[in-house]
Amino acid sequence: MRSRPDEKRRAILDVATVLFRETGYERATMAEISARVGGSKATLYGYFKSKEELFVAAMIEALGEQSQVMLDLLDPSVPQVDRVLRRFGEAYLDFIMRPDVLAVTRAAVAEGAHVEVGALLYERGPKRGWEAMRAYLADLREKGAIRAVDPSLAAGHLKGMLEAGIVEPMLFGAGPHIGRKQAVAGAVEAFLRAYGATD
């Protein structure tokens, strides 16, 4: 059961998320958020020290726990690398194709000019995914399951191949050019051809 402070924080985040999506970061004000929540600005600042902090929390919160469930699929103890990558790839695309995730991505890109906000959103969002892929591939490299390559570079290639033909058109409001399963199968096959262990 949630405590009153948890409920208040949740209410603030819900209202802020809606307002940021409606008006954008620049035009949204802490006064408007507190008015919609039904409280004072002092109360609002008791939970979030600045509009920047609230914006980042609202955008990250919108992604929910599903992102961690997805990242946990990168399990180096499973010996079938192709199976792990396919399951992860499908979960990853399911996640980033969600309307709420696309909305957060658009908001993050739009507000990227605000250096502190953009950097914080990247650190707490996309970078976590990239780091999880890098760590998984580093583990595989140590086990000899993939070639002795830079896991950071390999993670970037994997992410790019999974997103190709899907993310960019969807961010512009168009449909994906490739079906999800086809995209994942092709990306995993190409990735393993490039990075798979050679006997």
C-alpha positions in Angstrom: 0.0 0.0 0.0 1.3 3.4 -1.0 1.9 6.1 1.6 0.5 9.6 1.3 3.8 11.1 0.1 4.1 8.3 -2.5 0.6 9.0 -3.7 1.3 12.8 -3.9 4.5 12.2 -5.8 2.7 9.9 -8.2 0.0 12.5 -8.7 2.6 15.2 -9.4 4.4 12.9 -12.0 1.1 12.0 -13.7 0.1 15.7 -14.1 3.5 16.8 -15.1 3.8 14.1 -17.8 0.5 15.2 -19.3 1.5 18.9 -19.2 4.9 18.4 -20.6 3.5 16.4 -23.5 0.8 19.1 -24.1 2.9 22.2 -24.0 6.5 21.1 -24.1 9.2 21.7 -21.5 9.7 25.4 -22.1 6.0 26.4 -21.8 5.1 24.2 -18.8 5.4 25.9 -15.5 5.7 24.7 -11.9 2.8 27.0 -11.1 0.5 25.3 -13.7 1.6 21.8 -12.4 0.9 22.7 -8.8 -2.5 24.2 -9.8 -3.5 21.0 -11.7 -2.3 18.8 -8.8 -4.1 20.9 -6.3 -1.5 22.3 -3.9 1.1 24.9 -3.5 4.4 25.4 -5.4 6.2 25.0 -2.0 4.7 21.4 -1.8 5.8 20.7 -5.4 9.3 21.9 -4.7 9.4 19.7 -1.6 9.2 16.7 -4.0 11.3 18.1 -6.9 13.9 20.8 -6.5 13.5 22.1 -10.1 11.5 21.9 -13.2 14.4 20.1 -14.9 14.4 17.4 -12.1 10.6 17.0 -12.4 10.8 16.7 -16.2 13.5 14.0 -16.1 11.6 12.1 -13.4 8.3 12.3 -15.3 9.9 11.1 -18.6 11.8 8.3 -17.0 8.8 7.2 -14.8 6.7 7.0 -18.0 9.0 4.2 -19.1 8.1 2.1 -16.1 9.6 -1.1 -14.9 9.2 -2.8 -18.3 12.6 -1.5 -19.4 14.3 -3.4 -16.6 12.4 -6.6 -17.4 13.6 -6.2 -21.0 17.2 -5.6 -20.0 17.2 -8.7 -17.8 16.6 -10.9 -20.9 20.3 -10.3 -21.7 21.3 -13.3 -19.6 24.9 -14.5 -20.2 24.2 -17.8 -18.4 22.0 -18.9 -21.3 24.3 -20.7 -23.8 22.2 -20.1 -26.9 23.3 -16.5 -27.8 21.0 -16.4 -30.9 18.0 -17.2 -28.7 18.9 -14.6 -26.1 19.4 -11.9 -28.8 16.1 -12.8 -30.6 14.1 -12.7 -27.3 15.8 -9.4 -26.3 15.5 -7.9 -29.7 11.7 -8.6 -29.9 11.2 -7.2 -26.4 13.3 -4.2 -27.2 11.3 -3.4 -30.3 8.0 -4.0 -28.4 9.2 -1.5 -25.8 10.6 1.3 -28.0 7.5 1.0 -30.4 5.1 1.8 -27.5 3.3 5.1 -28.0 4.3 6.3 -24.6 8.0 5.5 -25.2 7.9 7.2 -28.6 6.3 10.2 -26.9 9.1 10.3 -24.3 11.8 9.9 -27.0 10.3 12.8 -29.0 10.2 14.9 -25.8 13.8 14.0 -24.9 15.0 14.9 -28.4 13.0 18.2 -28.5 14.5 19.2 -25.1 18.0 18.0 -25.9 19.0 21.6 -26.5 18.7 22.1 -22.7 22.0 20.5 -22.0 21.4 19.4 -18.4 17.9 18.0 -19.2 19.0 16.2 -22.4 22.1 14.7 -20.8 20.1 13.5 -17.7 17.4 11.9 -19.9 20.1 10.1 -22.0 21.9 8.9 -18.9 18.8 7.5 -17.2 17.2 6.2 -20.4 18.9 5.1 -23.6 22.4 4.9 -22.1 21.2 2.3 -19.6 20.1 0.1 -22.5 23.3 0.5 -24.3 25.3 -0.2 -21.1 23.3 -3.4 -20.6 24.1 -4.6 -24.1 27.7 -3.7 -23.7 28.0 -5.6 -20.4 26.3 -8.7 -21.9 28.6 -8.7 -25.0 31.7 -8.2 -22.8 30.7 -11.3 -20.8 30.2 -13.2 -24.1 33.6 -12.1 -25.3 35.3 -13.3 -22.0 33.6 -16.7 -22.5 34.7 -16.9 -26.2 31.1 -16.9 -27.4 31.8 -13.9 -29.6 35.0 -12.7 -31.2 37.5 -10.5 -29.2 35.9 -7.2 -30.2 35.2 -3.9 -28.4 31.8 -4.6 -26.7 30.9 -0.9 -26.8 31.2 -0.9 -30.6 29.4 -4.2 -30.9 26.6 -2.9 -28.7 26.2 0.1 -30.9 26.0 -2.0 -34.0 23.4 -4.4 -32.4 21.3 -1.5 -31.3 21.5 0.2 -34.7 20.6 -3.0 -36.6 17.6 -3.7 -34.3 16.2 -0.2 -34.8 16.9 0.1 -38.6 13.8 0.8 -40.6 11.6 0.9 -37.5 12.5 3.7 -35.0 13.2 6.6 -37.4 9.9 6.4 -39.4 7.9 5.9 -36.2 9.4 9.0 -34.6 8.2 10.9 -37.6 4.7 9.4 -37.3 5.1 6.9 -40.1 4.8 3.2 -39.9 7.9 0.9 -39.7 9.4 -0.2 -43.0 10.1 -3.7 -41.7 8.1 -6.2 -39.7 9.3 -6.6 -36.1 10.1 -10.3 -36.3 11.8 -9.9 -39.7 13.8 -7.0 -38.3 15.0 -8.9 -35.3 15.8 -12.1 -37.3 17.9 -10.1 -39.8 19.6 -8.1 -37.2 20.6 -11.1 -35.1 21.8 -13.1 -38.1 23.9 -10.1 -39.4 25.3 -9.5 -35.9 26.4 -13.1 -35.4 27.9 -13.2 -38.8 30.0 -10.2 -38.0 30.7 -10.9 -34.4 30.1 -14.6 -33.8 33.0 -16.8 -32.5 35.1 -18.4 -35.2 36.1 -22.0 -34.7 
